[in-house]
Amino acid sequence: MNLVNSLLNILKRYFVSGVLVVVPIILTYIVLRFLFEAVDGILQPLLLKLFGYYVPGLGVVTTLLLIILAGVLTRNLIGARLYSYGERLLVRLPLVRPIYSSAKQLLQAMTASQDASFNEVGLVVYPRVGSYSLCFVANRVTLERGGEATDSIVAFIPSTPTPLSGMVVVVPRGDVMLLDMTVEEGVKFLVSGGVASPKVLRQRPSNNQPATSEV
């Protein structure tokens, strides 16, 4: 039995390590494939009309070039100003503004430094009493209702394995159990479907600052 348990523990460690390698690659592939197909769907009909044939792999090459070009342009003064003007235009469009602004803020919050939003990880009771869902603290607000003010937390409950989508709930401060866990650990927990979970989910002492250690 000891030999079997040892083998299972070794396989489990290998499995967790494999998940942390494979899942991000798969998610990256899904996002890039979506971009490739979107660009390909725009360019290929135009080429078909102009030249009468398709160009295999055009969407892949064009998307990669567009991403690199966008990175180059935003790294210099003129490109940064053009990007700023374009962004101002986008945020003024009624239908585009909420989607673009929300997506950008979410990505920035998930990837920014620890002094930005989403610098705390917690648990909220969801979807029923007795079960908990991992959440990120997006903001702290005061909820006024019936003349009473309640200190509340805006909690983002991500989906798995893609934590960039999910739902937002506003709950009383006391209903959020803040964890002694970094954002990186929380993202690993979600992306791995809970496989890469700490052995102990420990509540953070109330007088502690948000965890900032790297994983």
C-alpha positions as CSV (number, residue, x, y, z in Angstrom):
1,M,0.0,0.0,0.0
2,N,2.8,2.4,0.8
3,L,4.3,1.8,-2.6
4,V,1.0,2.4,-4.3
5,N,0.5,5.6,-2.3
6,S,4.0,6.8,-3.2
7,L,3.3,6.2,-6.9
8,L,0.0,8.0,-6.7
9,N,1.6,11.0,-5.0
10,I,4.3,11.1,-7.7
11,L,1.7,10.8,-10.4
12,K,-0.3,13.5,-8.7
13,R,2.6,15.9,-8.6
14,Y,3.4,15.2,-12.3
15,F,-0.2,15.7,-13.2
16,V,-0.4,19.1,-11.4
17,S,2.8,20.2,-13.0
18,G,1.5,19.1,-16.4
19,V,-1.8,21.0,-15.9
20,L,0.1,24.2,-15.1
21,V,2.0,23.8,-18.4
22,V,-0.7,22.5,-20.7
23,V,-3.8,24.5,-19.7
24,P,-2.3,27.9,-20.3
25,I,-1.0,26.7,-23.7
26,I,-4.5,25.5,-24.5
27,L,-6.1,28.7,-23.4
28,T,-3.6,30.7,-25.4
29,Y,-4.3,28.5,-28.4
30,I,-8.1,29.1,-28.1
31,V,-7.7,32.9,-28.0
32,L,-5.2,33.0,-30.8
33,R,-7.3,30.6,-32.9
34,F,-10.3,32.9,-32.5
35,L,-8.2,35.9,-33.6
36,F,-6.8,34.0,-36.6
37,E,-10.2,32.9,-37.8
38,A,-11.7,36.4,-37.3
39,V,-8.9,38.0,-39.4
40,D,-9.0,35.2,-41.9
41,G,-12.7,35.6,-42.3
42,I,-12.3,39.2,-43.2
43,L,-9.3,39.0,-45.6
44,Q,-10.0,35.8,-47.5
45,P,-13.2,36.9,-49.2
46,L,-11.4,40.1,-50.3
47,L,-8.5,38.1,-51.8
48,L,-10.9,35.7,-53.4
49,K,-12.6,38.6,-55.2
50,L,-9.2,40.2,-56.2
51,F,-7.2,37.2,-57.1
52,G,-9.7,34.4,-57.4
53,Y,-8.0,32.1,-54.8
54,Y,-7.4,31.7,-51.1
55,V,-4.1,32.1,-49.4
56,P,-3.6,29.4,-46.7
57,G,-2.3,30.6,-43.4
58,L,-3.0,34.2,-44.2
59,G,-5.0,34.7,-41.0
60,V,-2.2,33.4,-38.8
61,V,0.5,35.5,-40.4
62,T,-1.6,38.6,-40.5
63,T,-2.7,38.3,-36.8
64,L,0.8,37.8,-35.6
65,L,2.0,40.8,-37.6
66,L,-0.9,42.9,-36.3
67,I,-0.1,42.0,-32.7
68,I,3.6,42.7,-33.1
69,L,2.8,46.0,-34.9
70,A,0.4,47.1,-32.2
71,G,3.1,46.4,-29.6
72,V,5.7,48.4,-31.5
73,L,3.4,51.3,-32.1
74,T,2.3,51.6,-28.5
75,R,5.9,51.6,-27.4
76,N,6.8,54.9,-29.1
77,L,5.5,58.4,-28.6
78,I,3.6,58.9,-31.8
79,G,2.1,55.4,-31.7
80,A,1.0,55.9,-28.0
81,R,-0.7,59.2,-29.0
82,L,-2.5,57.5,-31.9
83,Y,-3.6,54.7,-29.6
84,S,-4.8,57.2,-27.1
85,Y,-6.9,59.1,-29.7
86,G,-8.3,55.8,-31.0
87,E,-9.2,54.7,-27.5
88,R,-11.0,57.9,-26.8
89,L,-13.1,57.4,-30.0
90,L,-14.0,53.8,-28.9
91,V,-15.1,54.8,-25.4
92,R,-17.5,57.4,-26.9
93,L,-19.4,54.9,-29.0
94,P,-22.5,53.8,-27.1
95,L,-22.4,50.1,-28.0
96,V,-18.7,49.6,-28.0
97,R,-17.8,51.6,-24.9
98,P,-19.2,49.2,-22.2
99,I,-17.6,46.1,-23.9
100,Y,-14.3,47.6,-24.6
101,S,-13.9,49.5,-21.3
102,S,-14.9,46.5,-19.2
103,A,-12.7,44.0,-21.1
104,K,-9.7,46.3,-20.8
105,Q,-10.2,47.0,-17.1
106,L,-10.6,43.3,-16.4
107,L,-7.4,42.4,-18.2
108,Q,-5.5,45.2,-16.5
109,A,-6.8,44.1,-13.1
110,M,-5.9,40.5,-13.6
111,T,-2.4,41.2,-14.9
112,A,-1.4,44.4,-13.1
113,S,0.8,44.7,-10.0
114,Q,-0.5,43.9,-6.5
115,D,-1.2,47.6,-5.7
116,A,-4.0,47.6,-8.3
117,S,-7.5,46.0,-8.2
118,F,-7.9,42.3,-7.6
119,N,-5.1,42.2,-5.1
120,E,-7.1,40.1,-2.6
121,V,-8.5,36.6,-2.9
122,G,-11.5,35.4,-0.9
123,L,-14.4,33.0,-0.6
124,V,-18.1,33.8,-0.8
125,V,-21.1,31.6,-0.1
126,Y,-22.2,30.5,-3.6
127,P,-24.2,29.0,-5.2
128,R,-25.8,27.8,-2.0
129,V,-25.3,27.8,1.8
130,G,-22.6,25.4,2.7
131,S,-20.6,25.8,-0.5
132,Y,-18.0,28.4,-1.4
133,S,-16.7,30.0,-4.6
134,L,-13.3,31.6,-5.0
135,C,-13.5,35.4,-5.7
136,F,-11.3,38.4,-6.2
137,V,-12.0,41.6,-4.4
138,A,-12.7,44.2,-7.1
139,N,-13.7,47.1,-4.9
140,R,-14.9,48.1,-1.5
141,V,-18.1,50.2,-1.4
142,T,-20.8,51.4,1.0
143,L,-24.2,50.0,0.3
144,E,-27.0,52.3,1.4
145,R,-30.4,50.7,1.9
146,G,-33.4,51.9,3.9
147,G,-31.3,54.6,5.5
148,E,-28.7,52.2,6.7
149,A,-25.1,52.0,5.4
150,T,-23.3,48.6,5.1
151,D,-19.7,48.2,4.3
152,S,-19.7,45.9,1.3
153,I,-17.3,44.2,-1.1
154,V,-17.6,44.0,-4.9
155,A,-16.5,40.5,-5.5
156,F,-15.7,39.0,-9.0
157,I,-16.4,35.3,-9.1
158,P,-14.4,34.0,-12.1
159,S,-15.4,31.0,-14.2
160,T,-13.0,28.0,-14.7
161,P,-10.7,27.3,-16.5
162,T,-10.9,30.8,-18.1
163,P,-10.9,33.3,-15.2
164,L,-11.4,36.3,-17.5
165,S,-15.2,35.7,-17.5
166,G,-17.5,35.2,-14.6
167,M,-20.0,37.2,-12.5
168,V,-19.9,40.2,-10.1
169,V,-21.7,40.3,-6.7
170,V,-22.0,42.9,-4.0
171,V,-21.9,41.3,-0.6
172,P,-21.5,42.6,3.0
173,R,-17.9,42.8,4.1
174,G,-18.5,40.1,6.7
175,D,-19.7,37.6,4.1
176,V,-16.4,37.5,2.3
177,M,-13.7,35.3,3.8
178,L,-10.4,36.8,2.7
179,L,-7.7,34.1,2.2
180,D,-4.0,34.1,2.8
181,M,-3.5,33.5,-0.9
182,T,-1.9,35.6,-3.7
183,V,-3.7,36.5,-6.9
184,E,-1.3,34.2,-8.8
185,E,-2.2,31.3,-6.6
186,G,-5.9,32.1,-7.1
187,V,-5.5,32.1,-10.9
188,K,-3.7,28.8,-10.8
189,F,-6.4,27.4,-8.6
190,L,-9.1,28.4,-11.2
191,V,-7.2,27.5,-14.3
192,S,-6.4,24.0,-13.0
193,G,-10.0,23.4,-12.0
194,G,-8.9,23.2,-8.4
195,V,-6.2,20.6,-9.0
196,A,-3.4,23.1,-8.2
197,S,-5.0,24.0,-4.8
198,P,-3.1,24.7,-1.6
199,K,-3.5,21.9,1.0
200,V,-5.0,24.4,3.4
201,L,-7.2,27.4,2.5
202,R,-6.3,29.6,5.4
203,Q,-8.3,32.7,6.3
204,R,-6.2,35.8,6.4
205,P,-6.0,37.6,9.7
206,S,-7.9,40.9,9.6
207,N,-4.9,43.0,10.5
208,N,-2.8,41.6,7.6
209,Q,-2.1,43.3,4.3
210,P,-2.9,41.5,1.0
211,A,-0.5,38.8,0.2
212,T,2.2,39.8,-2.3
213,S,4.5,36.8,-2.6
214,E,5.1,35.4,-6.1
215,V,4.3,31.8,-7.0
